[in-house]
Amino acid sequence: MNPKGPLSAVAVAALVPLTLLAGPAPAAAAPDDDAVRADLRKAYSATQKYHRVERAVADGYLPLRGCIARAGEGGMGYHYVNKAYNNTTDPTKPAALMYEKSEDGMLRLVGVEWFVEDADQDLTTDDDRPTMFGQPFLGPSPGVEAGVRAHYDLHVWLHKPNPKGMFHEWNPDVRCPAEG
């Protein structure tokens, strides 16, 4: 048995998360910032277990709507939301997990999202805009369905590279199946 084979596989497995973290990012990102890289590693490690959607559901993440996509932009996929993690910027506790359907119909984790309510609920002000990973959150945005308040959000494509950047809202490589 050649010991280099398993070692190579282990080395490759260890490099995958680092490769994802080194992907393109908007100018606001501080990719050379040790704290940002450390928080991204924490987020990646904390969400690895959610590649199995059953584990996400067991931990309180519930499906929200169908698959979300925007023509010309790409998709966000299916959101599984844990409202207990709304209003936190803890890198280990994203409010939403984003999935896409693979060819075999299984859900595959592609990204994560943090959600923080706008304190004054005034879409014309943003003095309470949070930041994480060296990135300002998007918003404030109106709620997209009943009961969802005006908020800020940050999408992070930790589990599927996004050619538009790790923090871009939409991923052109995420597709929603035709519903019909």
Secondary structure by P-SEA (a helix, b strand, c coil): ccaaaaaaaaaaaaaaaaaaaacccccccccccaaaaaaaaaaaaaacccccaaaaaaabbbbccccccccccccccbbbbccccccccccccccbbbbbbccccbbbbcbbbbbbcccccccccccccccccccccccccccccccccccccccccccccccccccccccccccccccc
